[in-house]
């Protein structure tokens, strides 16, 4: 399984970015796709995740500002990030968990920088 992220970059505080992640390979139908982030000197943390069926989970720090969605036909997950803050600056990683096998995979990571 390969995950390829896109859409990162530099944005001013209060701005928006949309991340995309396309999964390819032996992807089983039931899975959870998500976004994690890791800021310098900090542990990687869950930002948001979405099940094949559509149920979502968000970190408290991004609730009301970020929206995760997916297109199952395209094996793609999106993260719409609005009202960005300097503390959102991090490398964002796409992740997929294959429910039946419990195997998981990571993307290479993409930088998001929010200037204050």
Phi and psi in degrees as a GROMACS rama.xvg file:
@    title "Ramachandran Plot"
@    xaxis  label "Phi"
@    yaxis  label "Psi"
@TYPE xy
-122.641  142.2  UNK-2
-122.926  129.921  UNK-3
-124.793  117.699  UNK-4
-95.1665  154.041  UNK-5
-153.717  163.452  UNK-6
104.672  -2.60349  UNK-7
-74.771  -178.636  UNK-8
151.862  -160.816  UNK-9
-107.232  132.589  UNK-10
-144.833  151.925  UNK-11
-78.0806  154.357  UNK-12
-55.125  137.48  UNK-13
92.1424  -10.8101  UNK-14
-85.441  -172.9  UNK-15
-132.464  152.197  UNK-16
-143.256  154.221  UNK-17
-125.657  119.6  UNK-18
-95.043  145.138  UNK-19
-128.544  149.89  UNK-20
-143.17  122.755  UNK-21
-106.327  128.191  UNK-22
-101.775  139.37  UNK-23
-138.661  159.98  UNK-24
110.28  -154.982  UNK-25
-83.9942  80.8194  UNK-26
-100.421  118.777  UNK-27
-74.5921  160.502  UNK-28
-67.6572  -30.9115  UNK-29
-103.43  117.464  UNK-30
-156.587  169.768  UNK-31
-120.078  127.514  UNK-32
-110.707  143.434  UNK-33
-154.793  172.716  UNK-34
-121.764  132.693  UNK-35
-120.24  163.89  UNK-36
-142.879  154.125  UNK-37
-139.453  115.805  UNK-38
-90.0075  157.914  UNK-39
-54.912  127.988  UNK-40
78.6071  4.89851  UNK-41
-121.381  162.273  UNK-42
-77.8532  155.273  UNK-43
-67.7651  136.769  UNK-44
-131.869  151.796  UNK-45
-71.7826  133.642  UNK-46
-99.3202  -53.227  UNK-47
-163.298  152.833  UNK-48
-142.426  158.678  UNK-49
-145.398  131.826  UNK-50
-82.639  158.998  UNK-51
-51.5611  -36.8488  UNK-52
-76.4411  -10.8681  UNK-53
110.618  -10.1606  UNK-54
-68.6072  142.965  UNK-55
-124.103  161.283  UNK-56
-144.083  135.331  UNK-57
-129.327  148.241  UNK-58
-68.8003  146.207  UNK-59
-58.2844  -33.2982  UNK-60
-69.1571  -15.8629  UNK-61
-117.435  -3.65919  UNK-62
-58.0645  133.736  UNK-63
86.834  -11.9666  UNK-64
-116.015  -37.3087  UNK-65
-107.639  147.648  UNK-66
-133.56  125.704  UNK-67
-100.974  141.888  UNK-68
-149.061  168.709  UNK-69
-148.649  155.53  UNK-70
-120.513  101.83  UNK-71
-64.1156  -32.9782  UNK-72
-65.1662  -28.1132  UNK-73
-104.709  1.6035  UNK-74
50.3388  45.638  UNK-75
-126.435  138.908  UNK-76
-120.522  144.349  UNK-77
-122.28  151.981  UNK-78
-132.847  107.22  UNK-79
-88.1122  120.221  UNK-80
-115.592  114.183  UNK-81
-114.261  163.921  UNK-82
49.3241  48.6581  UNK-83
-65.343  145.335  UNK-84
-119.636  161.528  UNK-85
-58.0663  -34.0106  UNK-86
-72.9372  -4.8092  UNK-87
-83.3062  -7.36186  UNK-88
-61.8157  125.573  UNK-89
-178.125  171.839  UNK-90
-89.5281  126.247  UNK-91
-101.233  131.192  UNK-92
-117.153  134.597  UNK-93
-85.997  145.386  UNK-94
-140.454  144.268  UNK-95
-132.636  135.367  UNK-96
-115.315  123.893  UNK-97
-88.746  112.018  UNK-98
-59.7812  -46.1619  UNK-99
-67.4641  -38.954  UNK-100
-95.0237  -15.2847  UNK-101
61.8154  19.8514  UNK-102
-85.1887  150.997  UNK-103
-138.39  156.303  UNK-104
-139.257  153.369  UNK-105
-120.641  149.323  UNK-106
-81.0141  178.677  UNK-107
-81.238  -13.2548  UNK-108
94.73  147.697  UNK-109
-140.841  137.38  UNK-110
-81.2378  133.917  UNK-111
-122.864  122.564  UNK-112
-123.569  124.95  UNK-113
-112.774  118.68  UNK-114
-91.6309  138.317  UNK-115
